[in-house]
Amino acid sequence: MSEVRLSTIKEVLISVTRRTVWVFLEFTDTEDASTVVEVTKGNLQGNAVVDLVRQLFPTLRNRPIENESEVCAVLGIEEDRPKNDFMLATAISCLRSAVTQLNAVHNRVSLTEELGGVATEKVPLYGNINRALLGSRSPSAFGKMAERAVDMGFETVKCAPFDEVNRQLSVDESLRASELGLARVAAVRSAIGDQIDLLVDCHSRFLPEVAGSVANRLAELNIGWFEEPFQPRTDADRLSDLSKNISVTVAGAEGIYGKNAFVDLVEKGSVSVIMPDVKHCGGVFEAYAAGRASIALGANVSLHSPSGPVSQLASAHVTAAIAGGRPLEHAIGESEWRSELLTPAERISDGYFYLPEGPGLGTELNLDAITRHGGIIKD
């Protein structure tokens, strides 16, 4: 078994929109092998995660690590502690992914193969239109962007329509506020027709008392899943009750850490499709393990991946390794130059992500392109 001794970190930040800064960390080990991990989380939180990774890193530097599961032990952190600390979960996920990806480089296999899968050319994507709608949020704008996604080759489209809803509203207020969101979904369904799968993300905006009524309205629009009407982390039992009493599939758990936590949600019936995010769930291997376990229990998996090209690539490898999951998320329309940030360039065509050849991720950061687009590089 190969052994990883982490040596250096390079930090790369690039502003994409007024809402998003992509944050990448390039790790090098003592044998000069390198890999890159994404820790993007909004404008400010990504930087906070980098600070935490840098605080933890000296304890790991030059220490022999054979397996990513050793990271918490080497750091002296209890294995379950990240479950209740989102920032720590993201930092630990980053470090665990770095070890797995460097092991793949040393073993001269793709990350897909390192995880236990079979190398494949491509994986299916669905188009998340939300990041492309930072301007107009009218129903017609939703419909036009969804139509554009279909024209790009996506056979599944996702929208996040319930901007006006939040958990501070009363039940009646929330129901009234949901009407515009329902109109947006109806506009999308009208634009894309009945043959395209339509997914709806609620961003945990609903009270449990409201979610069932909204789900029933959405069922009339033939949606493919109802994503995180409220938080599975804090309301797993009530989410299970909801799932048993509506006809639409419930998906979610993008902020959950650890395979066992996903298994618990599936066994409770809280979600039928888990959505691990490699940036937060424990890293690439934990996402793979959670996906395989969920499929074995009769549920399904679709990785949460609305971020930049590095997270997308790692998630594509995990999706390929799992085999049998649902399409992987891709945020369309957020940046026209995102493909330039990697060498070889990110390749997405006709609703598929094409995996590059080579060990590990199979790609590296294009620092020239990052600098050209205003990125900041810090050793």
Secondary structure per residue as TSV (DSSP state, phi and psi in degrees):
chain	resnum	aa	ss	phi	psi
A	1	M	-	360.0	138.2
A	2	S	-	-71.5	161.1
A	3	E	-	-129.6	135.1
A	4	V	B	-109.6	132.8
A	5	R	-	-124.8	100.8
A	6	L	E	-64.1	141.1
A	7	S	E	-122.1	-52.0
A	8	T	E	-138.2	160.8
A	9	I	E	-126.8	138.9
A	10	K	E	-122.0	132.6
A	11	E	E	-103.8	132.4
A	12	V	E	-129.6	123.9
A	13	L	E	-123.7	138.8
A	14	I	E	-144.3	123.6
A	15	S	E	-76.5	130.2
A	16	V	-	-108.5	-50.2
A	17	T	S	-139.6	-179.1
A	18	R	S	-65.4	-16.5
A	19	R	S	-101.8	-19.9
A	20	T	-	-130.4	131.7
A	21	V	E	-121.9	118.8
A	22	W	E	-76.7	134.8
A	23	V	E	-125.5	121.3
A	24	F	E	-120.0	145.4
A	25	L	E	-121.7	122.8
A	26	E	E	-98.5	122.3
A	27	F	E	-105.4	136.5
A	28	T	E	-121.2	143.5
A	29	D	E	-107.1	-178.5
A	30	T	T	-69.5	-11.5
A	31	E	T	-101.3	14.0
A	32	D	S	67.0	15.4
A	33	A	-	-76.7	149.1
A	34	S	E	-139.7	157.9
A	35	T	E	-154.7	166.9
A	36	V	E	-129.2	142.0
A	37	V	E	-129.1	139.9
A	38	E	E	-97.3	137.6
A	39	V	-	-127.7	27.0
A	40	T	-	-57.1	131.9
A	41	K	-	-155.9	78.6
A	42	G	T	72.1	-166.0
A	43	N	T	-76.7	-41.7
A	44	L	T	-108.1	-33.3
A	45	Q	H	-66.0	-32.2
A	46	G	H	-59.3	-41.5
A	47	N	H	-65.2	-37.2
A	48	A	H	-64.3	-37.8
A	49	V	H	-65.5	-42.2
A	50	V	H	-58.8	-44.1
A	51	D	H	-58.5	-41.6
A	52	L	H	-68.5	-42.0
A	53	V	H	-59.4	-42.9
A	54	R	H	-65.0	-32.3
A	55	Q	H	-68.1	-38.1
A	56	L	H	-79.2	-28.4
A	57	F	H	-59.6	-40.9
A	58	P	H	-56.3	-30.3
A	59	T	H	-69.0	-29.8
A	60	L	H	-88.6	-24.9
A	61	R	T	-54.5	126.5
A	62	N	T	68.0	5.1
A	63	R	-	-83.1	134.0
A	64	P	-	-70.8	125.7
A	65	I	B	-128.9	117.2
A	66	E	S	-86.4	-32.1
A	67	N	S	-140.5	144.5
A	68	E	G	-60.1	-24.8
A	69	S	G	-67.4	-12.9
A	70	E	G	-83.4	-10.6
A	71	V	H	-58.6	-48.8
A	72	C	H	-61.8	-41.3
A	73	A	H	-63.2	-43.3
A	74	V	H	-63.1	-36.0
A	75	L	H	-79.6	-10.1
A	76	G	T	74.2	28.1
A	77	I	-	-107.1	128.8
A	78	E	-	-58.5	140.1
A	79	E	T	-58.3	-35.6
A	80	D	T	-88.3	-8.6
A	81	R	G	-59.8	-39.4
A	82	P	G	-61.6	-20.4
A	83	K	G	-59.2	-30.6
A	84	N	G	-109.9	14.2
A	85	D	-	-141.9	98.0
A	86	F	H	-62.1	-41.6
A	87	M	H	-62.7	-44.6
A	88	L	H	-64.4	-40.0
A	89	A	H	-59.1	-40.4
A	90	T	H	-68.6	-42.1
A	91	A	H	-64.8	-44.8
A	92	I	H	-65.8	-40.0
A	93	S	H	-58.9	-42.3
A	94	C	H	-59.2	-49.4
A	95	L	H	-67.5	-39.3
A	96	R	H	-65.5	-41.4
A	97	S	H	-62.6	-41.2
A	98	A	H	-58.2	-43.1
A	99	V	H	-65.3	-46.4
A	100	T	H	-60.3	-45.3
A	101	Q	H	-66.9	-37.3
A	102	L	H	-69.8	-35.0
A	103	N	H	-59.3	-41.8
A	104	A	H	-61.4	-41.9
A	105	V	H	-60.7	-47.3
A	106	H	H	-64.4	-35.5
A	107	N	H	-83.1	-2.8
A	108	R	T	58.3	42.1
A	109	V	S	-130.6	160.8
A	110	S	B	-69.0	160.4
A	111	L	H	-59.8	-37.7
A	112	T	H	-53.0	-47.7
A	113	E	H	-71.3	-37.8
A	114	E	H	-59.4	-34.6
A	115	L	T	-77.2	-12.8
A	116	G	T	111.9	6.1
A	117	G	-	-97.3	-174.2
A	118	V	-	-110.7	130.8
A	119	A	-	-54.8	135.8
A	120	T	-	-137.4	159.6
A	121	E	S	-76.6	-38.8
A	122	K	E	-155.2	159.3
A	123	V	E	-131.0	148.6
A	124	P	E	-74.4	147.6
A	125	L	E	-119.7	157.6
A	126	Y	E	-116.0	152.3
A	127	G	E	-95.2	114.4
A	128	N	E	-89.2	116.1
A	129	I	-	-90.4	-1.9
A	130	N	G	-64.1	-42.0
A	131	R	G	-68.6	-17.6
A	132	A	G	-89.2	2.7
A	133	L	-	-118.7	40.9
A	134	L	S	-76.5	-14.9
A	135	G	S	-89.2	-104.5
A	136	S	-	-73.1	136.1
A	137	R	-	-118.0	28.0
A	138	S	S	-73.5	157.7
A	139	P	H	-54.3	-40.2
A	140	S	H	-66.0	-35.7
A	141	A	H	-65.2	-40.2
A	142	F	H	-60.4	-46.4
A	143	G	H	-61.6	-44.1
A	144	K	H	-64.6	-40.6
A	145	M	H	-69.5	-36.2
A	146	A	H	-64.7	-40.0
A	147	E	H	-62.7	-39.4
A	148	R	H	-62.2	-41.0
A	149	A	H	-60.5	-42.0
A	150	V	H	-64.6	-40.6
A	151	D	H	-61.5	-27.9
A	152	M	T	-78.9	-7.7
A	153	G	T	108.7	1.6
A	154	F	-	-77.4	131.2
A	155	E	S	-97.1	-5.1
A	156	T	E	-135.6	135.2
A	157	V	E	-127.8	140.8
A	158	K	E	-122.1	141.4
A	159	C	E	-131.2	158.4
A	160	A	-	-122.8	89.4
A	161	P	-	-95.3	-8.5
A	162	F	-	-98.3	55.0
A	163	D	T	-58.6	-35.4
A	164	E	T	-83.5	-6.9
A	165	V	-	-96.2	139.7
A	166	N	-	-151.2	165.2
A	167	R	T	-77.0	-4.7
A	168	Q	T	-84.2	-12.2
A	169	L	S	-76.2	153.7
A	170	S	-	-72.1	171.6
A	171	V	H	-58.8	-48.4
A	172	D	H	-64.6	-42.1
A	173	E	H	-62.8	-40.8
A	174	S	H	-65.4	-41.1
A	175	L	H	-62.6	-42.6
A	176	R	H	-66.4	-41.4
A	177	A	H	-66.5	-25.3
A	178	S	H	-75.2	-13.9
A	179	E	H	-62.1	-40.6
A	180	L	H	-66.4	-38.6
A	181	G	H	-61.4	-42.6
A	182	L	H	-63.7	-36.5
A	183	A	H	-64.6	-37.4
A	184	R	H	-63.6	-44.0
A	185	V	H	-63.4	-42.1
A	186	A	H	-61.3	-37.8
A	187	A	H	-66.6	-37.9
A	188	V	H	-65.6	-46.7
A	189	R	H	-60.7	-40.8
A	190	S	H	-62.8	-38.2
A	191	A	H	-72.9	-36.4
A	192	I	H	-99.4	-11.4
A	193	G	-	81.0	-176.1
A	194	D	S	-89.8	-10.7
A	195	Q	S	-87.4	-13.4
A	196	I	S	-95.8	133.5
A	197	D	E	-72.5	135.9
A	198	L	E	-121.9	120.3
A	199	L	E	-107.9	145.1
A	200	V	E	-125.6	122.8
A	201	D	E	-102.8	127.4
A	202	C	-	-102.5	-6.7
A	203	H	T	52.2	33.8
A	204	S	T	55.6	38.0
A	205	R	-	-87.8	-14.9
A	206	F	S	-97.9	149.0
A	207	L	-	-72.8	146.1
A	208	P	H	-55.0	-31.7
A	209	E	H	-69.4	-17.1
A	210	V	H	-101.8	-30.8
A	211	A	H	-57.7	-38.3
A	212	G	H	-63.5	-42.4
A	213	S	H	-63.4	-43.2
A	214	V	H	-65.3	-42.2
A	215	A	H	-59.5	-40.3
A	216	N	H	-65.1	-37.0
A	217	R	H	-66.3	-40.9
A	218	L	H	-68.3	-30.9
A	219	A	H	-60.3	-32.3
A	220	E	T	-65.8	-20.3
A	221	L	T	-98.1	8.5
A	222	N	T	57.2	55.0
A	223	I	-	-81.9	155.1
A	224	G	S	-83.6	-32.9
A	225	W	E	-158.9	160.4
A	226	F	E	-114.9	102.8
A	227	E	E	-96.0	123.7
A	228	E	-	41.7	64.8
A	229	P	S	-61.1	-33.3
A	230	F	S	-150.8	173.4
A	231	Q	-	-69.8	119.6
A	232	P	T	-68.0	-26.0
A	233	R	T	-63.7	-40.4
A	234	T	T	-104.6	-18.2
A	235	D	-	-129.7	41.6
A	236	A	H	-60.7	-40.5
A	237	D	H	-67.7	-42.1
A	238	R	H	-70.7	-30.9
A	239	L	H	-67.8	-35.7
A	240	S	H	-63.2	-43.8
A	241	D	H	-60.6	-43.2
A	242	L	H	-60.9	-47.5
A	243	S	H	-57.6	-34.9
A	244	K	H	-75.3	-16.2
A	245	N	T	-116.4	11.1
A	246	I	-	-128.8	160.9
A	247	S	S	-91.6	-13.3
A	248	V	S	-91.4	152.1
A	249	T	-	-71.5	135.0
A	250	V	E	-99.9	128.7
A	251	A	E	-121.1	162.8
A	252	G	E	152.7	-162.4
A	253	A	-	87.5	35.1
A	254	E	T	-68.2	-20.2
A	255	G	T	-104.8	13.1
A	256	I	-	-86.4	144.4
A	257	Y	-	-114.5	131.5
A	258	G	S	94.4	134.6
A	259	K	H	-54.1	-44.3
A	260	N	H	-63.4	-32.4
A	261	A	H	-66.6	-37.8
A	262	F	H	-67.0	-42.7
A	263	V	H	-59.7	-42.1
A	264	D	H	-59.0	-43.1
A	265	L	H	-64.1	-39.9
A	266	V	H	-67.1	-44.8
A	267	E	H	-66.5	-30.6
A	268	K	H	-75.6	-16.4
A	269	G	T	81.2	19.3
A	270	S	S	-71.1	-38.6
A	271	V	-	-136.2	149.9
A	272	S	S	-103.9	-17.4
A	273	V	E	-129.8	113.8
A	274	I	E	-83.5	152.0
A	275	M	-	-131.7	66.5
A	276	P	-	-64.1	144.1
A	277	D	-	-112.3	122.0
A	278	V	T	-59.2	-23.2
A	279	K	T	-74.8	-20.1
A	280	H	T	-128.6	-21.3
A	281	C	S	-84.9	-3.3
A	282	G	S	122.2	-0.9
A	283	G	-	104.3	-175.1
A	284	V	H	-65.8	-39.8
A	285	F	H	-69.9	-39.1
A	286	E	H	-64.5	-38.0
A	287	A	H	-62.5	-43.6
A	288	Y	H	-61.0	-48.2
A	289	A	H	-63.2	-40.9
A	290	A	H	-64.8	-41.3
A	291	G	H	-63.5	-46.7
A	292	R	H	-63.4	-41.3
A	293	A	H	-64.2	-40.1
A	294	S	H	-66.5	-42.3
A	295	I	H	-62.4	-40.0
A	296	A	H	-62.7	-26.6
A	297	L	T	-90.2	2.9
A	298	G	T	92.4	4.0
A	299	A	-	-95.1	-166.4
A	300	N	E	-140.2	179.9
A	301	V	E	-145.0	141.6
A	302	S	-	-146.8	113.7
A	303	L	-	-65.5	138.2
A	304	H	-	-78.1	120.3
A	305	S	-	-153.3	66.3
A	306	P	-	-94.7	16.9
A	307	S	S	-101.7	-146.7
A	308	G	-	-85.3	-173.4
A	309	P	H	-69.7	-24.7
A	310	V	H	-74.2	-47.4
A	311	S	H	-60.7	-39.4
A	312	Q	H	-60.6	-44.8
A	313	L	H	-65.4	-46.7
A	314	A	H	-60.7	-41.5
A	315	S	H	-66.4	-33.0
A	316	A	H	-66.6	-40.5
A	317	H	H	-61.6	-43.5
A	318	V	H	-63.5	-43.8
A	319	T	H	-59.3	-43.3
A	320	A	H	-64.0	-40.3
A	321	A	H	-69.1	-38.7
A	322	I	H	-62.4	-47.3
A	323	A	-	59.7	124.8
A	324	G	S	97.7	-1.4
A	325	G	-	-81.2	-179.7
A	326	R	-	-86.1	168.8
A	327	P	-	-56.4	152.9
A	328	L	E	-86.0	144.2
A	329	E	E	-71.5	141.4
A	330	H	E	-140.3	124.3
A	331	A	E	-82.4	110.8
A	332	I	T	-88.8	152.5
A	333	G	T	76.0	6.7
A	334	E	S	-80.5	-34.3
A	335	S	-	-150.6	133.3
A	336	E	S	-80.5	-15.9
A	337	W	S	-113.6	12.4
A	338	R	G	-59.3	-35.7
A	339	S	G	-64.0	-24.3
A	340	E	G	-72.1	-16.6
A	341	L	G	-77.0	-8.9
A	342	L	E	-122.5	152.0
A	343	T	E	-127.0	117.7
A	344	P	S	-66.0	159.3
A	345	A	-	-64.8	148.2
A	346	E	-	-57.5	134.4
A	347	R	E	-123.5	114.0
A	348	I	E	-126.9	126.2
A	349	S	E	-150.5	132.8
A	350	D	T	52.0	39.8
A	351	G	T	80.3	15.8
A	352	Y	E	-126.8	147.7
A	353	F	E	-101.6	125.2
A	354	Y	E	-96.4	120.6
A	355	L	-	-78.7	132.1
A	356	P	-	-73.0	155.8
A	357	E	-	-85.5	158.1
A	358	G	S	121.5	164.7
A	359	P	S	-71.3	155.8
A	360	G	B	65.9	-135.3
A	361	L	T	-68.2	-25.9
A	362	G	S	85.0	13.0
A	363	T	-	-155.2	171.7
A	364	E	E	-144.2	165.0
A	365	L	E	-67.3	139.4
A	366	N	-	-94.5	90.9
A	367	L	H	-65.8	-29.9
A	368	D	H	-63.7	-45.8
A	369	A	H	-66.6	-38.8
A	370	I	H	-61.8	-44.4
A	371	T	H	-64.2	-39.8
A	372	R	H	-62.3	-31.1
A	373	H	T	-97.5	19.5
A	374	G	T	88.3	13.6
A	375	G	-	-70.7	159.3
A	376	I	E	-117.6	131.1
A	377	I	E	-117.5	125.6
A	378	K	E	-128.1	128.2
A	379	D	-	-79.4	360.0
